[in-house]
Amino acid sequence: MIAERAIIIGGGIAGLLAAKVLSGFYREVVIVDRDAFPEEPENRPGTPQAFQPHRFTPRSRIILNRLFPGFIDELINNGAHPTHGKTTHLFSPYGQMIAVEQSHDASFSRALFEWVLRRYIQGIENVRMLGLNDVIQFQTTEDRSRVTGIVIRERASGERQLFTMSSDLVIDTSGRFSKTVQWLTEIGYEVPQAERLKVSLGYSTRRYRIPVGRKEELDGIRMEGNPLATSHAGAFSIIENDIAEMVLWNLNGRYPSTDPALFEQEIRQLGNPLLNEALQGLEPIGQPRGFRVPELTRQRFEQMDRWPSGLLVMGDAFCQLDPVYGQGMTLAAIEAEILEACLHQQLSHPKSDFELEVLNRIQEIIEPAWWLNVVSDLRWEGVEHIGAQPIQGLTFAQHFFEHILKWSTEHVNYDIFGLYWLVNSLFLSPRELFNADIVTSLLAVGGSGEAKQWLDRWIEDSDRPLHERLEQTIPSFERAPFATIEQLMPSSSYTSN
């Protein structure tokens, strides 16, 4: 064991993953959350995004399979929809691709996923879960160089009593409601301005009951967003217990409606016959529910001149990604894996700056995730990036991604499309796409469109070797932890229509 007690602020996905890791290193792990922990799969008030879709990527599934053996079966046994062998239709402005799931996987609601994870955590002897408690500040040493615990305000009783809880480590996983920046400032730390992406993103999701006999014929459908179109992007899938969900989303304040009639009208305006056919005969359950994301933030704690020992930050409290791309759970899983590796290293080779080492390691995987988000979202008019440094390789990356999507779809090339998907799901480094061999081969095989013309001119404008220009244009991401193709088997496979 490293020490006696670790405290986690926030009982969401990032907090539960952190608790599993910490339970192997601390005698006691305590999760503190402002919400009560539901005994059944129910959304908590502190997770307003919970009604919206959540999904695994191959990377998150691999990590979760290791941390929680058998959790896919546990999800399915409690109603999640098994997706092995199921088809998803992927629509872009350039056509349609089809993915057939070859892995043992499932689709589910956030409420069910959290509930299954909580049941695993509740079975760990040295983990306690304290619901209905607000954390109101850090407890520190007199010189404020170390966080030694938290001050808690009890919400369960009418008296709202205060009490303190000491610890050897505090991890903030409280998401977008995190107060770590405020608390650090209050105890005398100078926190850098967060990097921000002003997206004005809006979701609306509605659920439907599937009639008897329809479920087996329903496929997943995903319609990618088009920055030049006025219609929304959307996705349809089965989640659990004979329930399907339909989500619409858009950026720059063009929010999908939560009015039932207008929501159904906006679905029809997508003009997708496959989607209209899938929804036909399904019974709506309640009204559509909306969720708004004014901006995404990325904290730069690693740039601080000093950082208190005994404190870490993970999940959305560190960096909020665009939920459109389904990377949030993946990033949380990778961060838990990084924490685990750092704790093992601390056991064998203790460092006085352990916490700063962990924050730097987490920032190394945040870097490509944030870069991919910003590169994609800045295609929409009105989206604005605010940061100390411009986004490296922005224009080249946008044109190259556009060319890849257009060419692979029109030529039905599932190898390139699959590589594109693995990069954008944080499985492989962007460098797997942005290298001289791939760029040369993709431009040599032809294609058309504005992106292809721009890329051809970019290459012709310089006599320098292409690999040198790419190395100077695209971030290296060399320290970020990625997976390997060997870890992917079996995985989703792509087949032609």
N, C-alpha and C positions, 0 to 999 in steps of 0.2 A: 504493500500500500504506500502511496505517496503521502497522504495526510488523512486527517480525521473526517472533515465534512466539506462537501461542495454543495453550493446552492445554485439552482437554476431559476431565473426569473422568466416565467412564461411557460405554459404547458402545452404549446402547440407542437407542430411536427419537429421543428428544429430543437426544441427543448426536450422532447421525448427521445430523439436520436442522441442528443448529448448525454442524457441520463443513462442510456444503455451503455455508452462508452465509459462514462465516469464511474459506473457501478463496479467496474473491475479494478479501480485504482484508489477509491476512497472508501472509508469504513461506512460512511453514511452520505447519501445523496438526497437532497430535498428539492422538490419542484414546488414553487410558489406561484399561484396564478390568481388573478382577480375574479375569475369565473369559478362557479362550481363545476366539478367534473361529472358529466352526465353518466348515469348508470346504463343508459341505452345509447345507440348511435344518434346523437342529436347535435345540432350546431350550437356553439357557444356564442354569447353576445360579443365577446372579445375578438371574434373572427368574422367580421362582416363580409369577408370574401368567401366564406365557406360554402355558400350556396352555389357559387360558380364552379365550373368544371375543374377537376384536378386529375392528373394522369402521371403514370410512370414513363420514364425513358429507359432504354437498355442500361444506361450507367446507374441510375438510381435503383433499378431492380436488382442488379448485381450486388450492390452494396447492402441493400435491405435484406436480400437473401442470406447474406453472411451474418449480419447483425441479428436478424430475427428468423432463424430457420423455420421454414414451413409457413411463412406469413401469407403467401399467395393462397395456399389451401385454406388458411384460416379466414381470409377474406371471402373466398368462394363459399365456404361452409356457412357463412353468415349472410349470404345473399348476393355478394358481388357477382358480376357477369363474367364467366370465363371467356377469354378471347382467343385461346389457341385455335388456329385454323380459320378465324374470322377475317373478313375482308373489310378494309377501309378504302374508300374512294377519295383521292386527294385531288382537288381542283385548284388550278391556278389560272391566271389570265391566259396561259398558253395551252391549256388542255387538261387532260386527266391522267393520273397515274393510279396504280392500285397496289396496296400493301396487304399482304397476307401474313398474319401473325403466326410465327412458327414456335415461339417460346411459350412456356407455361406462364400465363399472365392473366390479368383481370382488369375490368373497369369498375368504378366505384364512386361513391360520394366522399367528400372530405370528412363528413361526420362518421361514416363507417370506417374509413382508414384510420382516423385518430383513435376511434374507440378500440379497434383491434390492436393498435400500437400500445394504447394505455393498458390493455389487458396483459400484454407481454410485460410491460414495465411494473405493473402491480404484482406480478409474480416474482419480482426480484426482491429478495429479502431486505437488502440494505437501501432501498429506495422508498421515500415517503412522498406523498402528494398532498399539498395543502391548498385547497381551493378557498375561494371567498376571502382572499387576503390581498390588500394593496401594498406593494412595496413603494415607500415614499422617499427613501434616500439611502445612500451608502453609509455604512459605519466604517470609519477609518482610524488609523493610528494618529497620534497627536500631530506628527509632522505631515500627515496626509500622503505619505509615500506608499501606503499599502491600504487596500480595501480589506477590512476584517469581518465584514458581515453586512447585514441590511437592517433597516428599520421597517417594521410591518404595521399596517393598520388593519385590524380585523374587521371584516365586513359582515360576518355572520350575526354578531350581536348588535343590538341597538346602541350600545355604548361606544362602539368603534374604538376599542382600546388599542393602544400602541404597545408594541414589544419589539425587542431586538433579537436577532439570531446571528450568532457568530459563525464564521466559516474560514476555511483556508483558501477557498476559491469561490468567486461569484461569476456566473456566466449569464449575461443578458441575452435572452432569446425572445424578448417581448415584441418583436416585430416593429411595425410602423408606429406603434404607440410607445416605443422606447423613450426613456427619459435619461439615458446615459449621458448624452451631450450636455443636457441641463445640469445633471448632478456633478459631472466633472467640472463644469464651469463654476459651479457653486463652491467647490472645494479648491479652486485656484488653478485649474489646468486650462491651458489655452488650446482649444480644439480647432483645427483647420476647418474652413468652410467646406461643406459637403459638395461633391460634384453632383449636378442635377440634370435631369432630362425632363423638360416640361412637355408632357404628352397629351394631357386632357383626354385620357382614355376612358371609355365607357363600355360596360358589359350589361347585357340583360339576358337572363336565363329563365326558361320555363320548363317545367317537367310534365310528363305525360304518362298515363297508364297504358300499358300495351295489352290489347285484347288477347284472349286465349288463342293460340295457334299462329300468332303473328311474329313472335320473337325470333324464331329461327330464320325467317326470311329477311330480317332487317340487318343492313350493313351499316358500318360507320361512315360518316360523310364529313369531310372537312373542306371548306372553301376559303382559300387564302385571301388576305386583304389585298386590295389594289389601290395604291396611292392616288391613281388618276380617276378612280371611279367614285361615284357618290353613294353607291349601295354599300351595305355593311359586309364584313366577313362573317362566317358562321360555321358552326359544327353541330353535328347530330350524333348521339351515341346512346347505347343502352348503359345504364349504370348498375342497377341492382334491383332485386325483388320485382321484376317485370315493370320497371320504370325506366323511361328514356328521358333524355334532356336535350334541349335545343338552346344554343347560346348564339347571340349576335354581339359583335363588338366593332368599335371604330375609334379613331383618334381625332385629335384636334377639335374636341367639343361636339362632334357629330354623334351624339349618344343615341343608341337604340332605345326605343320606347319601352316603358313598363305598362302601358295601357294594353290590355289583352287584344283588342281589335286591331290597334295599330301595330302591335308586335307581329301578329299573324300576317298582316298586310306587308310588313317589311320582309318577312320570310318569302312571301310570294314574289316580291320585287327582285329577289335574287335570281329568279328565272331558272331554277334548277329542277328539271322534271324528276330526277331521282329523289331529291329531297322532298318534293311535294308528294310523291308517291309514298315515301316512308312515313310521313306524318298523317296521311289519310287514314281516318278511322281511329287514331289514337285519342284518348280522352285527356284533355288538359287538367292538370292538378293545380288549382290556385292560379294566382296571377304571376306574370313574369316579375322577377326581382332584379333590381339594378345594382351595380357597383361602379363607383367612380374613382379613378386614380388621377389626381391632378398632375403629379410629377413623381418621378423615380429618383431616389437618392442613393449615392454611394459615399459612405464615410471614408475619410482618409486618416484613420487613427495612426497608421504606421509612420506618418510624417511628423508626429508630435515629438517635441524635444524630450519630453518625459512622459511616462505612462505608469500608473500605479500598479504595483504587483498585486496579485490576488484578484485580478479582474480580466475577464474576456468578454467578447461580443461575437455573436454568431447569428446566422439567418438574416431576416429582413431588417433587424436592428443594425446590421452592418451594411447591407446592400439590398435594395429592392429592385427586382428585375421586372420587366414587362410580363405579366402573367399570360399574355397571348402565346408566348413561345414555350410554355410548359417547362421552364428550366428551374423554377423556384425550389421544388422538392429535390431535384437533382443536385443543385448547389448545396442545399442543407445536408444531403447525404454525403457529398464529397467533403464538406467541412467537418462532419463528424468523423470521417475517416482520417482527416488531417489531424484532428484533435487526438485521436487514438494513437497515431504514429508519434506525435510529439510527446505524449505522456509516456510511451514506452521508452523514448529516447531520454526523457527526463529521469526515468528510473535508473538507467545505466550510466548516463552522463549528465548530472544535474547542472543547470544553468541558472544564474541569478536573474537573467532577463527572459525567463521561460515564456511569460505572457506575451511579450513583444515578439518573440520568435513565432508563436502561434498566429498572432495577428498578421505578421508578414507572410506566413505560409498560406493563410486563408486569402489574403489579398492577391496572391499569385494565381489562384483559380478564379477569383472575382474578375481579374483583369480581362481574360478572354470572354467571359460571360457578359460583362458590361459592354465591351467593345462590340460584340455581336448584336446586342440589343440596340445600342446607339446607331450603329451602321444601318440597321434595318429601319428603325423608327424615324430617322431623319429623312427618309424618303417622303414622308408625309409633310405637306405644306403646313406651316404653323408650329411644328414640333421644334423645340429649341434646346440646344445643349449649353449648359453653363458650367464651366470648369476652368482651372488655371491653365490647362494645356489643350490645344485642339486635338481632335480625334485623328490619330495617325492612320494614313491610308484610306481615309473615308471615301473619297470619290472613286478611287480605283476599286475598292472592295464592293461598293454598291454596283458598279457596272459589271464586275466579274460575277458576283452572285446572280445578277439579273440574266447575264448571258448563260450561266450554268443552268438555271431554272428553265429558260426558254429552250435552249438546245436539247437538254436531256428529255424534256417533255415532248417536244416536237419530233425527236428522233427515237423516242421510247428507249432511252438508254438508262437502265436501272442501276448499272454500276456507278455511274457518275451521280445519279440522283440519290442513291443510297449514301454515297460519300458526303454529298451536300447535307443530307439529313443528319448523319452522324456528327458532323462538325457542328451543326446548329443545335444539337442536343447535348453538347459538352462531352461527347464520347471521345472524339479525336480533336487534335489541335487544328486550328484554322490553317496552320502551315502545311497540313496534308493536302489542302486544296491550293494554297497560294505558294506553289513552288514552280520552278521554271519548266519542268517536264509536263506537269498538268496544264499549265497556262499555254504552253506551246502547242500541245496536242489538241486542246479544245479549240484554239483559234485556227488551227490548221485544217480541222475537219469541216470547216464551213460554218454555216449559220448566217443569220441576218439580223437586222434591227439596229436601233440606236446604240445599244450597249456594245455590240460587236464592232460597230464602226469606231466608237470611242476607244476601245481597247486596241484596235489595229493602229490608230493614230498615235496612241500612247507609246506603243512599241517602236513605231517608225521615227518618233521624235528624238530618239537617242541612239548613239552607237555603242553605249555601254552594254556589257553582257546582261541578259535578262535576269539571271540569278542575283546579280549585284543590285539591280534596280529594285527587285522584289524585297531583298533583305533590308534596303533602306526605306522602302515604302510601307511594308506591313510589319507590325510588331512581331517579335520573335516568339513570345509566350514560352520561352525555353524552360522556365522554372515551374510552369504550371503542371500539376499532376493530371495526366490523361490516361485513358485505358488503351488497350491494344485490340486489334482485330481478333486475335485468338480468344480473347475473353468474350467475344460476341456470340459465339456458337453455343446453342442455337439462338437465332434472333429473328427479327422481322425480315421477311424476304419480299422483294418487289417483283411483280409480274406484269406483263402487258395486258391491256384491256382486250 
